[in-house]
Amino acid sequence: MKTTMFLLGVILAAGAPPVRGMTKWSAHYSGVNYVAVTESTHGIQSPYIGVLCTDSNGNRLTLDQVSWTVDQNTYEVDITFTNSFTGAVRLSGPWPSSDTSNSTDFEVVIGQSDSSRLNVCGQCATYTARRTYNGSTYTADGLASLIWVSFTAPTVYVYLRQNIATFGLDQSACVVGSYTVIGVVNVECGVTSMPSGVVPLASASISGGVFTSVTDLRPW
């Protein structure tokens, strides 16, 4: 199975149940091609560990730039970089060992107390989400949001592009300061329909600076 990421990629292991309670660990490395992080260092007592690596410019490494394994007995995480790596390594876990079935998994909703805000997976901090689509696994353990400031797009498309929650604005250009975001989020402009090759989540209508409706497009 190909594994991709929403916030962090999940390493799948056989035969172990999911464990509640999320632990997060991070460290900075310089000029390395390989890193081994033992359980005594990261403190995650499970083989279901997520890995996220960002370079010194804050760019997230893709799966052709980094690979990793988790020892099923010792929980050591062994990370190999395609090229010399300088940046941050972040681990988290334990993640669910199989797809979850919460109705809120990757759900897109209008903010209850702020209708200028569009939220993705608002309940994921409580109910960690994991879903598989077209052979790839997507996970989330926190909220992602787009907040209107001044953009004019009448429609916002919400989807997962590779490992990131993405808001596509139906306007030709993204104007700096016309929106703010919360969480691990991308914003794309010139999006007039749901893009191909993504995981569709929803489309939302906006008028007068407030979101008025959401159409659920999740494939599960």
C-alpha positions in Angstrom: 0.0 0.0 0.0 1.2 3.5 -0.9 1.2 5.7 2.2 0.6 9.5 1.9 0.0 12.1 4.5 -2.4 14.7 5.6 -0.6 16.0 8.6 1.7 13.1 9.2 2.2 9.9 7.2 1.3 6.6 9.0 3.5 3.6 9.0 1.3 0.5 8.9 2.0 -2.5 11.1 0.2 -5.8 11.3 -1.5 -7.3 14.3 -1.5 -4.4 16.8 -4.6 -2.5 18.0 -4.7 1.3 17.9 -3.7 3.1 21.1 -5.3 6.3 22.3 -3.4 9.4 23.2 -1.0 11.2 20.8 2.6 11.9 21.5 4.7 14.3 19.4 8.4 14.6 19.1 10.8 16.7 17.0 14.5 17.4 16.5 16.7 19.3 14.0 19.4 17.7 12.0 22.1 19.0 9.7 23.7 17.4 6.7 22.4 13.8 7.3 21.4 11.0 5.0 20.2 8.7 7.7 18.6 9.1 11.2 17.7 6.5 13.7 15.3 7.6 16.5 14.9 5.0 19.3 11.7 4.6 21.4 13.5 5.8 24.4 14.1 9.1 22.5 10.7 9.7 20.9 8.6 8.1 23.6 6.0 6.6 21.3 5.2 3.1 22.6 3.7 1.8 19.3 4.7 0.8 15.8 2.0 3.2 14.4 4.2 6.2 14.0 3.9 9.2 11.7 6.9 10.9 10.1 7.1 14.4 8.7 10.3 16.0 7.5 10.8 19.7 6.6 13.9 21.2 5.1 15.6 24.4 6.4 13.2 26.5 4.2 10.2 24.8 5.7 9.4 22.7 2.7 7.9 19.3 3.4 9.8 16.4 1.9 7.8 14.2 -0.4 7.9 10.4 -0.5 10.5 10.3 -3.2 12.8 12.4 -1.0 12.5 10.4 2.2 11.6 6.9 3.4 11.4 5.3 6.7 10.6 2.1 8.6 9.5 1.4 12.2 10.8 -1.7 14.0 7.7 -3.6 15.1 9.3 -4.7 18.4 11.6 -1.9 19.5 9.6 1.0 17.8 12.8 2.5 16.5 12.2 4.8 13.5 14.9 4.6 10.8 14.7 7.4 8.3 16.7 7.6 5.0 17.0 10.7 2.9 17.6 10.6 -0.9 19.9 13.6 -0.6 21.8 15.2 2.3 19.2 16.6 4.6 19.2 19.7 6.9 15.9 20.4 8.7 13.4 19.2 11.2 12.1 15.6 11.8 8.8 15.3 13.5 7.3 12.1 14.8 3.8 11.5 16.2 1.7 8.6 17.3 0.2 6.2 17.9 -2.0 6.5 14.9 -5.0 4.2 14.2 -4.0 0.8 12.7 -7.0 0.7 10.3 -9.4 3.2 8.7 -11.7 5.0 11.1 -15.4 5.4 10.6 -16.3 8.7 12.4 -18.8 10.8 10.4 -16.5 13.8 11.1 -13.4 12.3 9.4 -12.2 15.1 7.0 -15.6 16.8 7.3 -15.8 20.4 6.0 -18.1 22.7 7.9 -18.8 26.4 8.4 -17.6 27.8 11.7 -20.4 27.7 14.3 -19.5 31.0 15.8 -17.8 32.5 12.7 -19.4 32.0 9.3 -16.4 33.6 7.6 -14.4 30.5 8.5 -14.4 27.1 6.8 -13.1 24.2 8.9 -11.7 20.8 7.9 -11.8 17.9 10.3 -12.7 20.0 13.3 -13.2 16.9 15.5 -9.9 15.2 14.4 -8.1 16.3 17.6 -10.6 14.2 19.5 -11.2 11.4 17.0 -8.0 10.9 15.0 -9.0 10.3 11.3 -7.6 7.7 8.9 -9.1 7.0 5.5 -7.9 5.1 2.5 -8.7 6.2 -1.1 -7.3 4.9 -4.3 -4.6 2.9 -2.5 -3.3 5.8 -0.4 -3.9 6.4 3.3 -4.7 9.9 4.7 -4.6 10.8 8.3 -5.4 13.9 10.5 -5.2 14.7 14.1 -6.1 18.4 14.1 -8.1 21.2 12.6 -7.4 23.0 9.3 -9.2 26.3 8.5 -9.6 29.0 5.8 -10.8 32.4 7.1 -12.2 35.0 4.7 -10.7 38.5 4.9 -11.4 40.1 1.5 -11.3 37.6 -1.4 -14.1 37.7 -4.0 -14.3 34.0 -5.0 -18.0 32.8 -4.9 -16.9 29.2 -4.4 -14.2 27.4 -2.5 -13.2 23.8 -3.3 -11.7 21.8 -0.5 -9.6 18.7 -1.2 -6.5 16.8 -0.2 -3.6 17.3 -2.6 -1.0 14.7 -1.8 -0.8 15.1 2.0 -2.2 18.6 2.6 -5.7 20.0 3.1 -6.1 22.5 0.2 -8.6 25.3 -0.4 -9.1 26.1 -4.1 -10.5 29.6 -4.7 -12.6 30.3 -7.8 -10.8 33.5 -8.7 -7.8 34.1 -11.0 -5.2 35.2 -8.4 -4.5 34.9 -4.7 -4.2 38.3 -3.1 -1.9 38.5 -0.1 -3.9 39.3 3.0 -7.3 38.4 1.5 -7.5 35.3 3.7 -5.8 33.7 6.7 -5.3 30.0 7.5 -5.0 27.8 10.5 -3.1 24.5 10.6 -1.3 22.7 7.8 -3.0 24.2 4.8 -2.5 25.1 1.1 -4.5 27.7 -0.8 -4.7 27.6 -4.6 -6.4 30.1 -7.0 -7.8 29.8 -10.4 -9.8 26.7 -9.4 -13.1 26.7 -11.2 -14.0 23.1 -10.5 -12.7 20.2 -8.4 -9.2 19.4 -9.7 -8.4 15.9 -11.0 -6.0 13.7 -9.1 -7.0 15.0 -5.6 -9.2 13.6 -2.8 -12.4 15.7 -3.0 -13.8 16.8 0.4 -16.4 19.5 -0.3 -17.3 22.7 -2.2 -18.6 25.7 -0.3 -20.5 28.8 -1.4 -19.6 32.2 0.0 -21.4 35.5 -0.3 -20.8 38.9 1.4 -17.8 37.5 3.4 -19.7 34.6 4.9 -20.0 30.9 3.9 -23.6 30.1 3.2 -23.5 26.4 2.3 -21.3 23.3 2.0 -21.7 20.3 -0.4 -20.1 17.2 1.0 -18.0 15.4 -1.7 -16.0 13.0 0.4 -15.6 9.6 -1.4 -16.2 7.5 1.7 
